[in-house]
Amino acid sequence: MPAQETGSHDLVSITIIHEDPTIADAWGYGTPLSRSKRGMKVANAKKIPALFIQQQNNELIESRSDALNALDSLTIH
């Protein structure tokens, strides 16, 4: 059954960018970002750099928050 019929969501993955991985983990798992269709609105309101990946039929759709789009660069240590 499609996700809409079962009441589940189509969010496959969320990535939060933050210098402190504990904060990123908390935003990714412990907040409405991971459980709500309003996740992008929350990320934009709180200026959280976030990448959402949703599955629609056989396609994966990426959505980036405003804060993620505003990043000039990203350095991973």
TIVO-2410 file (N, C-alpha, C; in nm, 3 decimals):
# residues 77
REC num residu      c1      c2      c3 atome chaine
REC   1      M   0.083  -0.119   0.000     N      A
REC   1      M   0.000   0.000   0.000    CA      A
REC   1      M   0.087   0.124   0.000     C      A
REC   2      P   0.046   0.228  -0.067     N      A
REC   2      P   0.120   0.354  -0.062    CA      A
REC   2      P   0.122   0.411   0.079     C      A
REC   3      A   0.223   0.491   0.109     N      A
REC   3      A   0.240   0.546   0.243    CA      A
REC   3      A   0.118   0.624   0.289     C      A
REC   4      Q   0.051   0.696   0.198     N      A
REC   4      Q  -0.063   0.777   0.239    CA      A
REC   4      Q  -0.177   0.690   0.290     C      A
REC   5      E  -0.195   0.572   0.234     N      A
REC   5      E  -0.305   0.486   0.275    CA      A
REC   5      E  -0.280   0.420   0.410     C      A
REC   6      T  -0.155   0.398   0.446     N      A
REC   6      T  -0.124   0.333   0.572    CA      A
REC   6      T  -0.110   0.432   0.687     C      A
REC   7      G  -0.105   0.560   0.656     N      A
REC   7      G  -0.089   0.661   0.759    CA      A
REC   7      G   0.057   0.688   0.795     C      A
REC   8      S   0.150   0.618   0.732     N      A
REC   8      S   0.291   0.643   0.758    CA      A
REC   8      S   0.338   0.760   0.672     C      A
REC   9      H   0.463   0.795   0.684     N      A
REC   9      H   0.515   0.909   0.610    CA      A
REC   9      H   0.607   0.862   0.499     C      A
REC  10      D   0.641   0.953   0.409     N      A
REC  10      D   0.727   0.919   0.297    CA      A
REC  10      D   0.871   0.966   0.318     C      A
REC  11      L   0.903   1.013   0.438     N      A
REC  11      L   1.038   1.060   0.468    CA      A
REC  11      L   1.132   0.940   0.482     C      A
REC  12      V   1.234   0.935   0.396     N      A
REC  12      V   1.330   0.826   0.397    CA      A
REC  12      V   1.452   0.862   0.482     C      A
REC  13      S   1.492   0.988   0.475     N      A
REC  13      S   1.614   1.030   0.543    CA      A
REC  13      S   1.610   1.179   0.573     C      A
REC  14      I   1.673   1.215   0.683     N      A
REC  14      I   1.694   1.356   0.714    CA      A
REC  14      I   1.838   1.371   0.762     C      A
REC  15      T   1.906   1.470   0.708     N      A
REC  15      T   2.043   1.501   0.749    CA      A
REC  15      T   2.044   1.643   0.802     C      A
REC  16      I   2.096   1.658   0.924     N      A
REC  16      I   2.108   1.789   0.987    CA      A
REC  16      I   2.256   1.823   0.995     C      A
REC  17      I   2.292   1.944   0.952     N      A
REC  17      I   2.431   1.989   0.957    CA      A
REC  17      I   2.449   2.078   1.079     C      A
REC  18      H   2.538   2.038   1.168     N      A
REC  18      H   2.569   2.117   1.287    CA      A
REC  18      H   2.709   2.079   1.334     C      A
REC  19      E   2.781   2.174   1.389     N      A
REC  19      E   2.918   2.146   1.435    CA      A
REC  19      E   2.920   2.046   1.550     C      A
REC  20      D   2.814   2.038   1.627     N      A
REC  20      D   2.804   1.944   1.739    CA      A
REC  20      D   2.713   1.828   1.695     C      A
REC  21      P   2.767   1.708   1.679     N      A
REC  21      P   2.685   1.596   1.632    CA      A
REC  21      P   2.571   1.560   1.726     C      A
REC  22      T   2.587   1.590   1.853     N      A
REC  22      T   2.479   1.564   1.948    CA      A
REC  22      T   2.359   1.651   1.919     C      A
REC  23      I   2.383   1.777   1.886     N      A
REC  23      I   2.275   1.870   1.850    CA      A
REC  23      I   2.210   1.825   1.720     C      A
REC  24      A   2.292   1.788   1.622     N      A
REC  24      A   2.237   1.742   1.494    CA      A
REC  24      A   2.150   1.618   1.515     C      A
REC  25      D   2.197   1.526   1.597     N      A
REC  25      D   2.121   1.404   1.624    CA      A
REC  25      D   1.989   1.436   1.694     C      A
REC  26      A   1.993   1.527   1.788     N      A
REC  26      A   1.870   1.565   1.860    CA      A
REC  26      A   1.768   1.627   1.765     C      A
REC  27      W   1.813   1.715   1.677     N      A
REC  27      W   1.721   1.776   1.581    CA      A
REC  27      W   1.668   1.673   1.483     C      A
REC  28      G   1.751   1.578   1.446     N      A
REC  28      G   1.710   1.478   1.348    CA      A
REC  28      G   1.614   1.373   1.401     C      A
REC  29      Y   1.628   1.337   1.529     N      A
REC  29      Y   1.549   1.228   1.582    CA      A
REC  29      Y   1.453   1.268   1.693     C      A
REC  30      G   1.485   1.371   1.765     N      A
REC  30      G   1.407   1.403   1.883    CA      A
REC  30      G   1.313   1.520   1.866     C      A
REC  31      T   1.284   1.558   1.745     N      A
REC  31      T   1.202   1.676   1.721    CA      A
REC  31      T   1.098   1.649   1.614     C      A
REC  32      P   1.010   1.743   1.593     N      A
REC  32      P   0.911   1.728   1.487    CA      A
REC  32      P   0.970   1.719   1.346     C      A
REC  33      L   1.098   1.748   1.329     N      A
REC  33      L   1.157   1.740   1.195    CA      A
REC  33      L   1.145   1.600   1.138     C      A
REC  34      S   1.164   1.499   1.224     N      A
REC  34      S   1.164   1.363   1.174    CA      A
REC  34      S   1.026   1.299   1.172     C      A
REC  35      R   0.928   1.361   1.235     N      A
REC  35      R   0.798   1.298   1.247    CA      A
REC  35      R   0.684   1.380   1.190     C      A
REC  36      S   0.715   1.488   1.123     N      A
REC  36      S   0.609   1.579   1.084    CA      A
REC  36      S   0.623   1.620   0.939     C      A
REC  37      K   0.510   1.638   0.875     N      A
REC  37      K   0.512   1.690   0.738    CA      A
REC  37      K   0.553   1.836   0.738     C      A
REC  38      R   0.552   1.898   0.855     N      A
REC  38      R   0.592   2.038   0.867    CA      A
REC  38      R   0.741   2.052   0.895     C      A
REC  39      G   0.818   1.947   0.880     N      A
REC  39      G   0.960   1.949   0.912    CA      A
REC  39      G   1.038   2.059   0.843     C      A
REC  40      M   1.010   2.082   0.716     N      A
REC  40      M   1.081   2.187   0.642    CA      A
REC  40      M   1.045   2.324   0.699     C      A
REC  41      K   0.921   2.345   0.735     N      A
REC  41      K   0.881   2.473   0.794    CA      A
REC  41      K   0.955   2.497   0.926     C      A
REC  42      V   0.968   2.393   1.007     N      A
REC  42      V   1.039   2.405   1.134    CA      A
REC  42      V   1.187   2.434   1.108     C      A
REC  43      A   1.247   2.360   1.015     N      A
REC  43      A   1.389   2.381   0.983    CA      A
REC  43      A   1.413   2.523   0.935     C      A
REC  44      N   1.325   2.574   0.851     N      A
REC  44      N   1.342   2.710   0.801    CA      A
REC  44      N   1.320   2.813   0.912     C      A
REC  45      A   1.221   2.793   0.995     N      A
REC  45      A   1.194   2.887   1.104    CA      A
REC  45      A   1.308   2.892   1.205     C      A
REC  46      K   1.371   2.776   1.230     N      A
REC  46      K   1.480   2.769   1.329    CA      A
REC  46      K   1.618   2.784   1.265     C      A
REC  47      K   1.619   2.808   1.132     N      A
REC  47      K   1.745   2.825   1.058    CA      A
REC  47      K   1.838   2.704   1.072     C      A
REC  48      I   1.780   2.587   1.057     N      A
REC  48      I   1.853   2.461   1.068    CA      A
REC  48      I   1.891   2.412   0.928     C      A
REC  49      P   2.020   2.392   0.903     N      A
REC  49      P   2.060   2.335   0.774    CA      A
REC  49      P   2.016   2.188   0.769     C      A
REC  50      A   1.922   2.157   0.684     N      A
REC  50      A   1.867   2.022   0.679    CA      A
REC  50      A   1.843   1.977   0.536     C      A
REC  51      L   1.867   1.849   0.513     N      A
REC  51      L   1.837   1.785   0.385    CA      A
REC  51      L   1.735   1.676   0.412     C      A
REC  52      F   1.621   1.685   0.347     N      A
REC  52      F   1.515   1.587   0.359    CA      A
REC  52      F   1.511   1.504   0.231     C      A
REC  53      I   1.498   1.373   0.244     N      A
REC  53      I   1.481   1.287   0.128    CA      A
REC  53      I   1.351   1.210   0.147     C      A
REC  54      Q   1.264   1.226   0.050     N      A
REC  54      Q   1.134   1.160   0.053    CA      A
REC  54      Q   1.123   1.064  -0.064     C      A
REC  55      Q   1.048   0.956  -0.045     N      A
REC  55      Q   1.022   0.864  -0.154    CA      A
REC  55      Q   0.881   0.886  -0.205     C      A
REC  56      Q   0.873   0.913  -0.333     N      A
REC  56      Q   0.744   0.927  -0.400    CA      A
REC  56      Q   0.742   0.828  -0.514     C      A
REC  57      N   0.664   0.722  -0.495     N      A
REC  57      N   0.662   0.609  -0.588    CA      A
REC  57      N   0.803   0.552  -0.597     C      A
REC  58      N   0.865   0.550  -0.712     N      A
REC  58      N   1.000   0.495  -0.727    CA      A
REC  58      N   1.108   0.602  -0.730     C      A
REC  59      E   1.073   0.725  -0.696     N      A
REC  59      E   1.169   0.835  -0.699    CA      A
REC  59      E   1.206   0.881  -0.559     C      A
REC  60      L   1.331   0.922  -0.543     N      A
REC  60      L   1.376   0.988  -0.421    CA      A
REC  60      L   1.385   1.137  -0.451     C      A
REC  61      I   1.319   1.217  -0.368     N      A
REC  61      I   1.311   1.361  -0.389    CA      A
REC  61      I   1.387   1.430  -0.276     C      A
REC  62      E   1.485   1.514  -0.310     N      A
REC  62      E   1.561   1.591  -0.212    CA      A
REC  62      E   1.500   1.729  -0.193     C      A
REC  63      S   1.494   1.772  -0.068     N      A
REC  63      S   1.452   1.909  -0.036    CA      A
REC  63      S   1.553   1.964   0.064     C      A
REC  64      R   1.597   2.087   0.039     N      A
REC  64      R   1.696   2.152   0.125    CA      A
REC  64      R   1.633   2.270   0.196     C      A
REC  65      S   1.665   2.284   0.323     N      A
REC  65      S   1.616   2.400   0.398    CA      A
REC  65      S   1.688   2.525   0.349     C      A
REC  66      D   1.631   2.640   0.380     N      A
REC  66      D   1.692   2.768   0.342    CA      A
REC  66      D   1.833   2.780   0.400     C      A
REC  67      A   1.850   2.736   0.524     N      A
REC  67      A   1.981   2.746   0.590    CA      A
REC  67      A   2.085   2.658   0.521     C      A
REC  68      L   2.044   2.541   0.472     N      A
REC  68      L   2.137   2.456   0.399    CA      A
REC  68      L   2.174   2.520   0.265     C      A
REC  69      N   2.076   2.576   0.197     N      A
REC  69      N   2.104   2.644   0.070    CA      A
REC  69      N   2.195   2.764   0.088     C      A
REC  70      A   2.191   2.827   0.204     N      A
REC  70      A   2.270   2.948   0.230    CA      A
REC  70      A   2.415   2.918   0.264     C      A
REC  71      L   2.449   2.794   0.294     N      A
REC  71      L   2.588   2.760   0.329    CA      A
REC  71      L   2.679   2.784   0.210     C      A
REC  72      D   2.790   2.854   0.233     N      A
REC  72      D   2.889   2.878   0.129    CA      A
REC  72      D   2.977   2.756   0.108     C      A
REC  73      S   3.007   2.689   0.219     N      A
REC  73      S   3.093   2.571   0.211    CA      A
REC  73      S   3.062   2.481   0.330     C      A
REC  74      L   3.110   2.359   0.318     N      A
REC  74      L   3.091   2.260   0.423    CA      A
REC  74      L   3.221   2.184   0.437     C      A
REC  75      T   3.279   2.184   0.556     N      A
REC  75      T   3.402   2.112   0.581    CA      A
REC  75      T   3.372   1.998   0.678     C      A
REC  76      I   3.412   1.879   0.639     N      A
REC  76      I   3.392   1.761   0.724    CA      A
REC  76      I   3.528   1.719   0.778     C      A
REC  77      H   3.535   1.706   0.909     N      A
REC  77      H   3.662   1.668   0.973    CA      A
REC  77      H   3.664   1.521   1.002     C      A
***
